[in-house]
Amino acid sequence: MKKSILSSLIAGTMLASSIIGISAAESQYPNYAEGENNSNLLIVTYATGLIANCSVSFSVSNKTLTISGYTNGSEVLKQIGFKDIKVERSSNGTSWTTEKNLGDFLSNDKKNYTLSTDTTVTGGYYYKITCTHYAKEDTFWFPTTQSISNTTSYVWIS
């Protein structure tokens, strides 16, 4: 009797873990070596996959930066776009300060967001753009967000 109860418990546990389990190969996060603490892997995995792909870049003409990019969702999402877009400058290409904070560019109930905005800068510095691609799904069971930081290459503007 004890063996059949124990067998039933083990079988039930294995079935439940196969239904809700996610292997490290399905996650965007690194594999953990045996014995390492991976207790939060399943929780973290719920927040992956909202952003299918993303990009940000800029071009320069007469000290005007044209910033363009996209954040593409894996499905129609409650909110998608860019957060905390900043124009950063440097006199030496290594120490950066924020020249302009352009804020957030977000859209509701869309699958994709395309960014195109202009801003002027002063010459005599290196410039780059930093931002966070952002997506939010507001389902009943698993409300999740995903953020991906992105930084462009820098360029000297005379």
Secondary structure, DSSP 8 states (H G I E B T S, - for coil): -HHHHHHHHHHHHHHHHHHH---GGGSSS----TTS--TTHHHHHTTSSSEEEEEEEEEEETTEEEEEEEEEEEEEEEEEEEEEEEEEEESSSSS-EEEEEEEEEEEEEEEEEEEEEEEE--SSEEEEEEEEEEEEE--SS--EEEEEEEE---EEE-
